[in-house]
Amino acid sequence: MLHKFNSLMDYIEEHLTEEITGKDITQIVGISDYHFRRMFSYMAGMTLNEYIKNRRLSVANVELINGGKVTDVALKYGYRSMDGFSRAFREWSGFLPSEVVKNKIQKSFPKFTFYIDVKDLR
């Protein structure tokens, strides 16, 4: 099961600029979208939507530092307005996208990988 969860994390990473549907999740993980989202929230401590938003903003941050135009980056990651992107980005990072471009401020959010840690209890 963890292998399928990690496959989904890879899929999300490869499709950050696209809509990720419940059907996509079900096909990759092999359980219903509803059950996966519940399991994900329990294991990750956040909702799947929060995780995807954090990853999108983290990658957007890198693109801004590397010279991406704020408008282009906002549209690429699914924001329909500059205000919406700026508000989400500031809530996430504490900085406006224009400040990141100007001052090369970087904040990141890592890609999740799931594993089992077995400890010797002797």
C-alpha positions as CSV (number, residue, x, y, z in Angstrom):
1,M,0.0,0.0,0.0
2,L,2.8,2.5,0.8
3,H,4.3,1.8,-2.6
4,K,1.0,3.0,-4.2
5,F,0.9,6.1,-1.9
6,N,4.4,6.9,-3.0
7,S,3.4,6.4,-6.7
8,L,0.7,9.0,-6.1
9,M,3.2,11.4,-4.6
10,D,5.3,11.0,-7.7
11,Y,2.1,11.5,-9.9
12,I,1.2,14.7,-8.0
13,E,4.8,16.0,-8.4
14,E,4.6,15.4,-12.2
15,H,1.2,17.1,-12.5
16,L,1.4,20.1,-10.2
17,T,0.2,22.4,-12.9
18,E,-2.9,20.3,-13.6
19,E,-6.1,19.4,-11.8
20,I,-5.7,16.1,-9.9
21,T,-9.0,14.4,-9.7
22,G,-10.5,11.7,-7.4
23,K,-10.5,9.4,-10.4
24,D,-6.7,9.9,-10.8
25,I,-6.2,9.0,-7.1
26,T,-8.4,5.9,-7.3
27,Q,-6.6,4.6,-10.4
28,I,-3.2,5.0,-8.8
29,V,-3.9,4.0,-5.2
30,G,-6.6,1.4,-5.8
31,I,-8.9,2.6,-3.1
32,S,-11.6,5.3,-3.2
33,D,-10.7,8.9,-3.2
34,Y,-12.6,9.3,0.0
35,H,-10.7,6.6,1.8
36,F,-7.4,7.7,0.5
37,R,-8.0,11.3,1.6
38,R,-8.8,10.1,5.1
39,M,-5.7,7.9,5.3
40,F,-3.6,10.7,3.9
41,S,-4.8,13.2,6.4
42,Y,-4.2,10.8,9.3
43,M,-0.6,9.9,8.1
44,A,0.4,13.4,6.9
45,G,-1.3,15.6,9.4
46,M,-2.9,17.7,6.7
47,T,-5.4,17.3,3.9
48,L,-4.3,16.2,0.4
49,N,-5.5,19.6,-0.9
50,E,-3.2,21.4,1.6
51,Y,-0.3,19.2,0.6
52,I,-0.9,19.9,-3.1
53,K,-1.2,23.7,-2.5
54,N,2.0,23.7,-0.4
55,R,3.9,21.8,-3.1
56,R,2.6,24.1,-5.9
57,L,3.6,27.2,-3.9
58,S,7.0,25.8,-3.1
59,V,7.7,25.1,-6.8
60,A,6.3,28.5,-7.7
61,N,8.7,30.0,-5.3
62,V,11.6,28.4,-7.1
63,E,10.4,29.6,-10.4
64,L,10.0,33.2,-9.1
65,I,13.6,33.1,-7.8
66,N,14.8,31.9,-11.2
67,G,13.2,34.8,-13.0
68,G,9.7,33.7,-13.7
69,K,7.1,36.5,-14.1
70,V,4.6,36.6,-11.3
71,T,1.6,36.6,-13.7
72,D,2.9,33.6,-15.6
73,V,3.7,31.6,-12.5
74,A,0.3,32.4,-11.0
75,L,-1.5,31.2,-14.1
76,K,0.7,28.1,-14.4
77,Y,-0.2,26.9,-11.0
78,G,-3.9,27.3,-11.3
79,Y,-4.6,30.8,-9.9
80,R,-7.1,32.8,-11.8
81,S,-6.1,36.1,-10.5
82,M,-3.0,37.9,-9.3
83,D,-4.8,38.8,-6.1
84,G,-5.6,35.2,-5.3
85,F,-2.1,34.1,-6.0
86,S,-0.5,36.9,-4.0
87,R,-2.8,36.3,-1.0
88,A,-2.1,32.5,-1.0
89,F,1.6,33.0,-1.5
90,R,1.8,35.5,1.3
91,E,-0.2,33.3,3.7
92,W,2.1,30.4,2.8
93,S,5.5,32.2,2.8
94,G,5.0,35.4,4.7
95,F,6.2,37.4,1.6
96,L,4.6,38.8,-1.5
97,P,5.7,37.2,-4.8
98,S,7.2,40.5,-5.9
99,E,9.4,40.5,-2.7
100,V,10.6,36.9,-3.6
101,V,11.5,38.0,-7.1
102,K,13.3,41.1,-5.9
103,N,15.1,39.6,-2.8
104,K,15.5,36.0,-3.9
105,I,13.7,34.7,-0.7
106,Q,13.2,31.0,-0.7
107,K,10.8,28.9,1.3
108,S,10.3,25.3,0.5
109,F,7.9,22.5,1.3
110,P,9.3,19.0,0.6
111,K,7.7,16.2,-1.4
112,F,6.3,13.5,0.9
113,T,7.5,10.0,0.9
114,F,5.8,7.3,3.0
115,Y,7.7,4.5,4.7
116,I,7.4,2.2,7.6
117,D,10.0,2.5,10.4
118,V,10.4,-0.8,12.2
119,K,12.2,-0.4,15.5
120,D,13.8,-3.3,17.4
121,L,12.0,-3.3,20.8
122,R,14.4,-5.8,22.5
